[in-house]
Amino acid sequence: MERVGAPAYARAGVLAFTLLLVGLQPWGEPWWYTADSDAVYMGNALNLLMGNQTKMLDHPALPMQALVTLSVGADYLLHGWWSGLGVRQYADACFADLDRIMWLAAFWGVVFLLLGVMIAYEVGRRMFGHWCWGVMSAGLYLAMPGHLTFATMVRPEHLLSASCLLAAYLMWRALERQSPSRCLLAALLIGHAISEKVHAIGMLLPLGVTVLGLLHTDWMACAAHTIRKWGERYRKQLLVGAAAWLACLILLNLGRPAGVLDWKVFAALGLAGGYLIVSVWLVRRYAASRLVRVVLNPAYMLTVVALGLGLIVPSMLLLDEIRPLLWQLATLVTGRGINTGMSLSGLMEGLWTLGGRLLEAYAVPLVILAGLGALRVVPRRRWRDGIWIVAALSMLVPALGRSSVAPSAHYLAPTLVLLIPLMIRAFKPLSVTATVTAARPATWLVLALVVLGPYGLALNRTWTNVARAEKIAAVSGKVVARLEPGEAILMNYGAMNEEAGYYRHLVDYCLYAPLPKLRCFPDVPHGLDEYRRQGVRAAYYIMAPGSGRPQIETEGDGRIIATNAWGERFEVEWLASYDGGPLPLEVYRIHQHLPR
């Protein structure tokens, strides 16, 4: 039995502990070096505030972009409009000093992390019947790769993990209580998760399994009953929420194009509604036919409609972005855009290197715990718990595919989050009873060890990246001092200073960003075009190991040729190496930019 008031104290303790972990991290990671997603979202928020469209629907994360835009708009009212600045003047001032609004990115990053932690707490408490399990679930959520590492950055992974965990819990509960309404709520959440990050399509398989497990129930009657019950019980809350959503929609779309929704969207919704009506009529007309009840069950179309509503309604805050959103989703699902390079061979490579990535992120203990929990579930035939295993395996496929394009352990977080209930089942033998886990300190000791590894990794990453950015600034400052009039510096991705990062993350990914005279350029194709437009010559090349480092080769005649990731070739001469400190850097003198 839980003591009265204990869950409230536990929630407060979990929130306080999470804020303590986040607050003890060194803040102020350079946005041009590692917090690049923050810069892209902030730059596009400024563009949306000016009436432009977004140029970079990344994952696509449109609802998150709308929230960031609302917060930037609020900052403009307080620090721009109140001071007599126009929107364009305010945006120019922010582009000139992006740090003045970067705190908003940190704010949303922390909010999304806290949301996920609270969802994990409630899932653990409600599944296992005691607040101790909720605390353990929240701690395991914090231990996931990237959750603490990117705690102060606005990234879609936070919302993806939280949405997938809650959707999987709703599906588990739907199977337990034979409740189609909970399955439809899960479909709404999955639709929203897909609009945040397309990897959530992995949740469609467990959703389909849940729907098949509930086909024998009356979906229409259950949905109507739930809508009526919620309408009576939460009328005020629903009205307040609808009014807030409508107010945000009006604010974000003032002065923007109106006729922007593709007729195909309405046609698809109309066809879905028509199919739903016809299938309901046929099922009721031929209720004795098992084939009709299975093939034309309204459950299928209700689920599709719920998915569509979850996808479209939050994204409607930016009406003229709906069409680009749907196009971007189609692009990403088919392995184009930022997912270019995803293939079956890449998937197998990601699977082959999975162990190394888990080891690197201190996530191996999590996998071991999940395995121990699975060993306790399968022999006892807890088939409902199998939905967690199906969801985790299904989400592993897009995670491995993305990791093969851009290797990083944090892509595995939404997969591992779905194994939290199995991890808790592995802890249960350590406690005296099935509820009061605090009776065995060993349980909390193991949990602490699981959390401390990722937290140490997060601290080390932040300190290292700040030191790397400082070293890049120092080395690039020395090279800038050597520049003659009309000369410029090229930098690969890992060696960019603030000036090159400004072009890479803002000018390249936003429809509008003031472009000053630059001396340092990223070595991406647009950056090379820009230095030519500005009438300068690339005279030096600063290189760092890692993403996009140029390949250095010596020709037979003794010339040194640097070939960057886009196939551009330069004849170079080595000048200096800076091997000490957190990041080795090399500086080359460019003699000429060679034709391909």
N, C-alpha and C positions, 0 to 999 in steps of 0.2 A: 504493500500500500504506500502511495505517495503521501507525505505530509501536506496539509493544506498550505498553500503558498510556496511550497518548495519549487515547483516548476518556474514560477515567476522569478525567484531568486536565482535559479539556474540560468535562465535566459539572460538576466542582467550580468551574471558572472561570465557567461560565454561572450557577450558583447564587450565587456570590459577587458577580458583576456585578449580578444582579437584586436581591439583598439590599441592595447598595450604593445602587442607584437608589431603592429603596423607603425605605431608611434616611435618605437625604438629603432626602426630602420632609418638609415641616413636618407633624407629626402633630397630632392633637387637633382635627380639624374638628368644629364644633358639631353634635351629633346632631339637634338640633331644627330645624336650618336646611337642611343638605344631606345629612347622613348619616341621613336619615329611615328608610331600609330597615333600618339597624342597630337603631334604636329599636324598630321593629315586630317584628323577629325576636327581640330580647332580651325585649321585653314578653311575647310569646307563649311564649317559652321559660320564663319565670317562671310563667306560667299553667299550662303543661303540667306543670311541676314540682309545682304545687299540686293537680294532678288535673283541671284544667279542659281544655276543648278549645281549639283555636286558633280565633280569630274571623276571621283574615285569612290565607287561603291565597292568596298573592299571585299567583304565576305558574305552578304552585302551590308549587314548591320545598319539598316535604314532606321528602325525605331530608336536605336541607340544614338544615331546621328541626330535624330529629331530632338531627343532629350538634351544632348550637348548644345544644340542650336538654341533651345529655349533658355538654357542657363547663360549662354553668351548674350542672348537678347536681354536677359535680366541685368547682366553686368553692364551692358550698354546703357540701359535706363538709369542705372545708378552712377556710372562714371563717364558716360558720354552725353546722352541727351540732357541730363541735369546740368551739365557744364556747357551746354550750347553747341556740342559737336554733332555734325551730321553722321549718318551711318557710314558713309565712305571715309570721312575723316577718322572716325573711331576705328574702322577696319585698318586703315593705313597705319595708325598709331600702334595697333596690336601687331601687325606684321613687322613693324620696325623693332618691336620688343615683345616677342611672343611670350616671354615669361610672365607678363602682366596678366594673362588669362590662363596660363598653364595650370594654375592651382585648381581650376575647374575640372581639368582632366583627372587630377589626383582625387578630387572630391568624389567624382562619379566612380572612379576605380574602387575607392574604399566602400562606397555605398553598395556597389554590386557584390563586393566580397562579403559584406555584412549580410546582405540579402541571402546569398548562398549558404552562409554559416547558419543563419536562422532556419532556413529550410531544412538543412541537414539535421539540426537539433530537433525540429518537430517530427521529421521522418523517423529518427531513432527513437524518440520518446513514444510516439504513437504506435510504432510497430512492435516495440518490445515492452511497453507498459510502465516505464519508469524514467524519471528525468536523468538518472545516471547514464542510461544508454543514449539519451539525447546529447548529453555533454560529450560522450565518447564519439558519437557520430559527427558532431561539430569539429572535434579535434582531428578526426580522420580527414574531414573535408579540407581543413587547413593544411594538412600534410600532402595534398595532391600537388603534382608538379606544376609550377607556375602560379599557384594561387597566392602564395606569399611573395614570390619573386616579382610578380607584376601587380602587387596589391595597390600601388599608387598610379597605375596606368589604366586608361580607358580602353579595354580590349573586349572583344565579343566572347572570349573564352569563359569569362566569369558568368555571364548570363547564360551561355550554353550549358555549362555544368549545372547551374542552379535549375534551369528549365528541364533538363533531362532527368535530374534526380527527382524532381517533383512529379514529372509526367510518369516515370517508372513506378513511383509510389502509388499514384492514382490507378495505374493499370493493375498493380498487385492487389490493391484494395478492391478494385472492380471485380477481379476474379474471386476474391474471398467472399464478397457480399453479393455477387451476381448483380452488379449495378452498372447498366449501360451509361447512366449519367456521368459516372466517374470516368468511364472510358472516353466519353465525348469531351470532358474537361481536359483529359490527357491529350486528345487530338488538337484541341485549341492551343495548348501549351507547345506541342510539337510544331504546329504551324508557325507560332511566334518564334520558336527556336530556329526554324529554318530561315526566317527572315533576318535573324541575327547572324547566323553562320550556317552555311549550306551543309556542313558536316552532320547536322541534325537529321538529315534524310536517313541516317542509320537507325533512327528510332521508329521508322515506318514498319520494319519487320516485327518488333515486339507489339506494336499497335495492331497489326494485322492478326497476330496470334491471339491477342486479347479479344478482338472482335469475333473471331471464330469460336472462342471459348464462351461467348455470350449470345450466340445466334438463337438459342432456344428461348430467350427472354423477349418480352414485348417492348421493343426500343421506343416506339412512338408514344406509348402510354407512359413509360418511365420518363422520357424526356419532357413530355407535357407536364407530368406531375412535379418534376424538379423545377422547371421554369416557374410554375405556379407557386411552389413552396418558397423558392428564393425571392420571387416577386413580393410575397407577403412578409417574409422574415427580414429581408435586407432592402426594403423599398427605399429608405432614405439614403443608404450607402450607395445603392445603384444609381439613384438620381444625382447624387453629388458627383459620383465618378463620371457619369455621362455628361454632366454639365462641364466638368473640368476638361474632359476630352474634347468636347465641342469648342470650348474657349481656346484651348491650345491649337486646335485645327484652324480656327478663324485667325488667330494671331500669326501662325506660321505661314498662312496662305494669302494674307493681305497683299495685294499688288502683284500676285503671281499668276501665271497663266491658268485659265479655268478649264477649258475643254481639253483635258489631258489624259483622261482615262480611256484606255483602248476598248473599243466596242467588243473585242473578243473576250475581255474579262466578264462583261455583263452577259454575253452570249453563253459562256461556260456556266455561269451561275444560274442562268435561265434553264439551260439543259439539265443541270443537276437538280433544280427544283422540279422540273417536269418529270424527270425519271423517278424522283422520290414519290411524287403523287401517284404516278402510274404503278410503281412497285407496291405501294401501300394498298392500292385498290385491288391489285391482282392477288396479293397475299391474303387479304380479307375475303376476296371472292372465291379463291381456291384454297382455303385454309387446310383442307384435308390432304392436299398434295405436298409431300415432304420435299420433292424437287423444287416446287415453286417457292416454298418457305426458305430453302437454302439459297437458290440462285438469285431470287428477286427480293431478298430480305432488305428492308429499309435501312438496316444497320450500315450497309456499305455506303450508301449515299449520305446518310447523316454524318458518318465519319469524314467523308470527303468534304462536305459542307463545313464541318467544324474545322478541319485543316485549313480550308480556304479562308474562313473568317479569321482564324488565328494569324494567318499570313498577311492578309490585306488590311484588317482594321487598324492595328497599331501603325502600319506603314502609311495609312491615309493621312497621318499628320502632315505629310509632305506630298500633296496630291500629284504634283508634276513629276514626282520621282517614282510613281507606281510602275509606269511602263519601263523605265531603265532598270527597276528592281527585278521585274519578271525576266527581262532580257539577260541581266547579270546572273540570275539563278540558272537560266538555261545554259549560259556560257560556262559557269563553274561546274555544273553537274556533268557536262560533256567533256570536262578536262581541258578547258581553255582558260584564257585570262590568267589569273595568278595561279591556277591549278595546272597550267601547261606543263607537260612532262609527266603527269600521273599516268601510269600504265600498269599492266599486270606484272611486268618485270620489276617495276619500281615498287609495287606492292610486296612482291616476294623479297626484294632487297630490304624493305622496311621491316618485314617480319624477321629476316635474318639478323638485323641489327637491333631488334627490339630489346634484347637483354642488356646490351650496352647502354642504351638510352635510359632504361629503368635504373640501372646501376648509377649512371651519371646523376640522375635526379633523386637519389636516395629513395626510390620507390619500390625496390625489391622487397622490403619487409611488408609493404602493402599487398603485393601480389601473393606472398607466402601466406599472409593472414587470410586473404580471400580464398586461396586454395584449401586451407584448413577448414574454413567455413563451409566450402562446397562439399568437403568430405563428410561433414556432419549433416548436410541437407539431403544429399542424394540417397544414402542408405535408408533414411527415414521417409523417403518419398514425399518430401515437402514440395509438391509440384508447383504450387503457386510461387515459391521462391525461384523456380526456374526462369521466371520472366526477367529477373535481374541478370541471370547468366546470358539469356538470349539477347537482352538489350546491350550488355557489355560487349559481347562478341560482335554484334551488328555494328556498334559504334567504333569498334576497333578497325574496321575496314577503311572508312574515310580517314581515320587518324593515321594509319600506316601509309595510305596514299599521299596525304599531305606531307608527312614526314619524309617521304622519298624525294619531294620537291624542295622542301626547306627543313632540314633536319633540326628538330627541337623536341624535347621531352614534354613540353607543356601541351602539345596536341593530344597527348594521351590522357590528360586530366578528365575530360568528360567520360571516357571509358572507365577509368578507375573509380570515379565517383559512384558509378552504378554498382560497384562491388562492395560498397560500404556495409549494407546489411549482412553480406557474407562475412566480412571482416569482423563484425560485431558477434556473429555466431561463433567465430573462432575464439573470441574473448570469453565467452560464457563459461567454459569449464574452469576458468580461473576464479570464479566467484562462488560464494557459498550457496546462493539461491539464484533463481533465474531473473531476479529483479534487482536486489540490492548489491550492485557491483562494488560499492564503496567499501564493503566488508573485506575485500582483498586488495591491499595496496599494490600488489603485483600487477593488477590490471591497469592501474593508473601509471605505474612505472613504465610498462611496455608502451602505453599510449604516448607518454612524454618522450620516450626515445624515438618513436615514430615521427613525432612532430619536430623534434629538435634538428634532425638532419636537414629537411627542406628549409627550415628557418635559417640555419647556418649558411646554407647555399644561397638564400636570398640576400643575407647580409654581405657575404663575400662578393656576390655578383654586383651589388650596388657600389660597394667600395671600389671594386676593380674597374667598373665602367667610369666612375668619376675620375679615377687616376688615369685611365687611358685617355679620356677626353682632354685632361690637363696636359698630358704628354703630347698629344696631337697638336694642341694649341701652341705649345712651346716650340715644337719642331717646325710646324708650318709658319710660325712667326719668324724663325730664322731664315727660312727659304723666301718668304715674302720680302724680307729686307734685302735679298740679293736680286730681286726682280728689276729689270730695266723697263722703261716705258714701253707699253705695247706687249708685255709678256704676262703669262698667266701660269697657274699650277693646276695639274690634273691630280685627282685623288680617287682611289678605288673606295668601295663602300665602307670597308673597315677602317679607312684612314681619313674620313671626312671631318673637317672642322665645321664650325658653325656656318661659315659662309657657303661652303659647298653643300652642307645639309639643308640650308635654306632653299637652294635651288632644287635639290633632289626631292624634298618632302613637300614643299609648298608651291614653288613655281611649276614643277612637273606634275603635281597632283591636284592643283586647284585651277579653276577657270580664270581667276584673277588673283594675282599677288604682285605687288610693286617689285619691279626688277631693277635694282641699282647696278652700277658698274661693279662687276665682280673681278676678283683676282684669283679666286680658287673655284674650280668647277669639278663636279662629279664626272667620272669617265663614262657615264651612260650616253646613249646616242643623242638625246636632246641636249645634254650638257656640252657635247662636242659641237653640235650645231650652234649653240648659243655663243661659245667663245669665238666662233668664226663670225657670227653676226656682230659681235661687239668689236670686231677688228683687232683682236689680239692673237698672239701666237702662244701655243702651249710650249713652255720652256722647261718645266720641271714636272716630274711625276713622283708623288709620294705614295708608297705602297705599304699595306699592312696585310698580314696573313688572314685567311678566312674567306668570307663571301666575296667572290668576284676578283680575287687577286690575279693580276696579269701573269701570264706564263713568260718566263725569261729564257731565251734560247740564244746560243752563240752560233752565228753562221760560219761557213767555211772560210770566209775572208776576214774573220775576226770581229765582225760587227755584232753588237748585242741588240736583239730584237725583243720588244715587249709586245705581247698580244693579249688584249683585254678580253673580257667575257663575251663581248659583242663582235669579236673578230677584227677590231681596229688594231693596226700594227704601227709601232713607233720604233725608230732607231734611237737607242738610248746609250748613255754612258753612266756607269755607277759613280756616285759622288760620296755618299756616306751611309753608314748603318747606325741605328740607335737601338741596340739590343737590350740594354738594361731596362728595368722597370716592368710595368705590367703589360706592355705591348711593343714587340719589336717593329721598328719602322725602317724603311729603306728609301733613300732619295736618289733619283736618277735625273740626269740632264737629258732633255729631249733634243736630238739633232734635227729630226724631221718626222713628220707624220706621213707614213708610207701609204700608197694606194693598196687596196685589197688585192 
